[in-house]
Amino acid sequence: MATRKLVAELSSENVFTKPICLAKGYFNFSLSGTWQATVTVQRSFDDGDTWHDVEQFTSNGEYVGYEPEENVYYRFGVKAGDYVSGTIIGRLAQE
């Protein structure tokens, strides 16, 4: 399987990345930068028509997730009211 990777910088509220389609298996999620916010990871089972919250993060870190189904779309972002300051650098990838 080819590497699937999404890298984005976020610096405002009510904004999400473009979606990335993940295969069944483990994936990595990294957050870095100097920021204050709540970052929400979401997934979609219907090609991005409906999004479901998976997890929320408030600090930098290296995280591992597991997707039990094939071809599920993921994205991350900051919901309205969840941004304070700074630039969030996020990376979501699957080998």
Secondary structure, DSSP 8 states (H G I E B T S, - for coil): ---EEEEEEE-SSSEE---EEE-SEEEEEEEEEEEEE-EEEEEESSTTSS-EEEEEE-S-EEEEEEE-SSSEEEEEEE-TT-EEEEEEEEEEEE-
